[in-house]
Amino acid sequence: MEKLIQGLVKFKSEDFETYSDVFSNLKDKQNPHTLFIGCSDSRVVPTLITNAMPGELFLLRNIANIVPPYREDDQYFGTQAVIEYAVNVLNVENIVVCGHSNCGGCNSLLNYYNQNFSNIKSVKKWLSLGLPALKKLNEIAKEKSLPVKEWMIEQLNIIEQIKNLLTYPYIAEKYSSKKLNIYGWYYIIEKGEIFNYNKETGYFEPINM
């Protein structure tokens, strides 16, 4: 905690002063251009890997960057509420679903039927939303090695969450009318490389600009 407190002091004395005009312009409202849906993994820092400034990204983070399919009832839905607010109130132009290498959530998903979830029952329930990706993996990669399956489940999970996004009526409408872009990114932690999903080819391709 002491390190975090020292970081707060450094932020106020150095970083905040550098970007004081930016924060001043943001004091009354935000106008982010992108909803970034990423994993809660501490190694994934959205603003760092995108070089984004404060006010650019509206962040949604959870285990394994999962998007629950759209539902209408009176339950509490934190993830769905964030998506709804970003799209219908903030009118973001883009949605990014960003998965990553060595994802603990996806590893648990890969071992879903053989893992002991007795002390993390909420995690088991949450990861069940990723089972379509596991089913797809078992259909196309049953004979693959474990390392190959690991990165495949991480990428297939991204694709499945994009499909889930399109079950939201307001997202489907904006996407079909080209008012909203949806991207699937795969981030390799140890290399700093990000791959973008090409829906035409079905492959993740390196982002090189």
C-alpha positions in Angstrom: 0.0 0.0 0.0 2.9 2.4 0.7 4.0 2.1 -2.9 0.5 3.1 -4.0 0.4 6.1 -1.7 3.8 7.2 -3.0 2.4 6.8 -6.5 -0.5 9.1 -5.7 1.9 11.7 -4.5 4.0 11.4 -7.6 0.9 11.6 -9.8 -0.3 14.9 -8.2 3.1 16.5 -8.3 4.3 15.4 -11.7 1.9 13.5 -14.0 -1.2 15.6 -13.2 0.6 18.8 -13.8 1.8 17.6 -17.2 -1.8 16.9 -18.3 -3.6 19.6 -16.2 -5.3 21.1 -19.3 -6.6 17.6 -20.2 -8.1 17.1 -16.8 -9.5 20.6 -16.7 -11.4 19.9 -20.0 -12.7 16.7 -18.5 -14.0 18.1 -15.3 -17.7 18.4 -16.4 -18.1 15.5 -18.8 -16.5 12.7 -20.7 -16.7 11.9 -24.4 -14.8 8.6 -24.9 -14.6 7.3 -28.4 -14.2 3.6 -27.5 -15.6 1.0 -25.1 -12.7 -1.2 -24.2 -13.8 -4.6 -22.9 -10.7 -6.3 -21.4 -9.6 -8.9 -18.9 -9.2 -8.0 -15.2 -5.6 -9.4 -15.4 -3.2 -7.0 -13.8 -0.7 -7.4 -16.7 -3.2 -5.9 -19.1 -3.3 -2.1 -18.9 -5.6 -0.7 -21.7 -4.4 2.9 -21.6 -0.8 1.8 -21.7 -1.0 -0.6 -24.6 -3.1 1.9 -26.6 -1.2 5.0 -25.5 -4.7 6.5 -24.8 -5.2 9.8 -22.9 -7.7 10.2 -20.0 -11.2 10.5 -21.5 -10.6 8.3 -24.5 -11.5 4.9 -23.2 -14.6 3.7 -21.3 -13.3 0.6 -19.6 -15.1 -2.6 -18.8 -12.9 -5.3 -17.3 -13.8 -8.8 -15.9 -12.4 -12.3 -15.8 -11.6 -13.5 -19.4 -13.2 -10.3 -21.1 -16.6 -12.0 -21.2 -19.8 -10.4 -22.6 -23.0 -12.1 -21.3 -25.7 -12.5 -24.0 -28.4 -9.8 -23.9 -31.2 -10.4 -21.4 -34.3 -8.5 -20.3 -35.3 -9.0 -16.7 -35.1 -7.3 -13.3 -31.7 -8.8 -12.2 -28.6 -6.8 -11.6 -26.3 -6.8 -14.6 -23.1 -4.8 -14.1 -21.5 -5.8 -17.4 -24.7 -5.2 -19.4 -25.2 -1.9 -17.7 -21.7 -0.7 -18.7 -22.3 -1.7 -22.3 -25.7 0.0 -22.4 -24.4 3.2 -20.9 -21.4 3.3 -23.3 -23.4 2.7 -26.4 -26.7 4.5 -25.6 -25.6 7.4 -23.4 -21.9 8.1 -24.3 -22.5 7.0 -28.0 -19.1 5.5 -28.4 -17.9 4.9 -31.9 -16.0 1.7 -31.3 -16.1 -1.4 -29.1 -12.9 -3.4 -28.6 -13.0 -6.9 -27.1 -9.4 -7.5 -26.0 -8.1 -10.9 -24.9 -4.6 -11.8 -24.1 -1.9 -14.5 -23.8 -1.6 -16.7 -20.7 -5.1 -15.8 -19.6 -5.9 -17.5 -16.3 -9.6 -17.3 -17.0 -9.3 -19.0 -20.3 -7.0 -21.6 -18.8 -9.7 -22.4 -16.3 -12.2 -22.5 -19.1 -10.0 -24.9 -21.0 -10.0 -27.2 -17.9 -13.6 -26.4 -17.0 -14.8 -29.9 -16.5 -11.7 -31.2 -14.7 -11.1 -28.2 -12.3 -12.2 -27.9 -8.7 -14.3 -24.8 -8.4 -15.5 -25.5 -4.8 -14.1 -22.3 -3.4 -14.7 -20.1 -6.4 -18.3 -21.0 -7.4 -19.0 -17.5 -8.7 -16.0 -17.8 -11.1 -17.4 -21.2 -12.3 -20.7 -19.6 -13.0 -19.1 -16.7 -14.8 -16.8 -18.9 -16.9 -19.8 -21.0 -18.0 -20.5 -18.1 -20.4 -17.4 -19.0 -22.3 -18.3 -22.7 -22.8 -19.3 -22.1 -26.5 -15.7 -21.2 -27.1 -14.6 -24.4 -25.4 -17.1 -26.4 -27.5 -15.8 -24.8 -30.7 -12.2 -25.7 -29.6 -13.1 -29.3 -29.0 -14.6 -29.5 -32.5 -11.7 -28.1 -34.4 -8.6 -28.8 -32.3 -9.1 -32.0 -30.3 -5.7 -33.4 -31.4 -3.7 -30.2 -30.9 -1.0 -29.8 -28.3 -1.9 -28.1 -25.0 0.1 -24.9 -25.8 -1.8 -24.6 -29.1 -5.1 -25.1 -27.4 -4.3 -22.4 -24.8 -3.8 -19.7 -27.4 -6.7 -21.0 -29.5 -9.2 -20.9 -26.6 -8.1 -17.3 -25.9 -8.8 -16.3 -29.4 -12.0 -18.3 -29.8 -13.2 -16.7 -26.7 -12.8 -13.2 -28.2 -14.8 -14.2 -31.3 -17.6 -15.6 -29.1 -17.8 -12.4 -27.1 -18.2 -10.4 -30.3 -21.1 -12.7 -31.2 -22.6 -12.0 -27.8 -22.3 -8.2 -28.3 -24.5 -8.6 -31.4 -27.3 -10.1 -29.4 -27.8 -6.6 -27.9 -30.5 -5.0 -30.1 -29.1 -1.5 -29.9 -25.6 -2.7 -30.8 -26.8 -4.8 -33.7 -28.8 -1.9 -35.1 -25.8 0.6 -34.8 -23.4 -2.0 -36.2 -25.6 -2.9 -39.2 -26.0 0.8 -40.0 -22.2 1.4 -39.7 -22.6 3.8 -36.7 -20.6 1.4 -34.5 -17.4 -0.5 -35.1 -16.5 -3.8 -33.3 -13.0 -5.1 -33.0 -11.5 -8.2 -31.5 -7.9 -7.8 -30.3 -5.4 -10.4 -29.0 -2.6 -9.1 -26.9 0.7 -11.1 -26.4 2.0 -9.9 -23.1 5.7 -10.8 -23.4 6.0 -9.4 -26.9 3.8 -6.3 -26.7 2.1 -7.4 -29.9 -1.6 -7.0 -30.7 -3.5 -8.9 -33.3 -6.8 -7.8 -34.8 -9.5 -10.3 -35.8 -10.3 -10.2 -39.5 -13.9 -11.5 -39.8 -13.4 -12.0 -43.6 -10.4 -14.4 -43.2 -11.3 -15.7 -39.8 -7.7 -15.0 -38.6 -6.1 -12.7 -36.1 -3.7 -10.5 -38.0 -0.9 -8.3 -36.6 -1.6 -4.6 -36.2 1.3 -2.9 -38.0 0.9 0.7 -39.0 
